[in-house]
């Protein structure tokens, strides 16, 4: 089994974390502009989401639910892509005809090693579950609904099981 390097893990984590946090901020900003909610950058703790303070609690709930859902969607799509890529385009698993076609189209960047695959899947696993804990915090605070939490738990559990299935398939002696 390839070893997970801490430096490589941190290097691979930059893009997923930036995507998830960027989606959260961008969705909050877009929603407040489109829906016309009044907000500010006050240090007021009441009706606050990240750096945004909302005048009405209902506005906060709407923005929190949708931005959490958007972050969960981005996390799920990224994690799914990495799992799909690991199953389809990994050097030791790829079909030779597929590899030749990818090289002819100058898309050999899609092909990855077992070590790179393990790092990327591990990063997305950790990032998606950290996001779930933030969503759980928002549920406990009362700004996000249980529905969003349920969707996130269901999707993350399915993707975690897919990742575990890959580990069992690739490294049966260690699991």
Buried (B, 14 or more C-beta within 10 A) or exposed (E): EEEEEEEBBEEBBEBBBEBBBEBBBEBBBBBBEEEEBEBEEBEEEEBBBEEBBBBEEEBBBBBBBBBBBBBBBBBBEBBBEBBEBBBEBBEEBBEEEBBEEBEEEEEEEEBBEBBBBBBBBBBBBBBBBEBBEBBBEBBEEEBBBEEBBEBBBEBBEEBBEBBEEBBEEBEEEEE
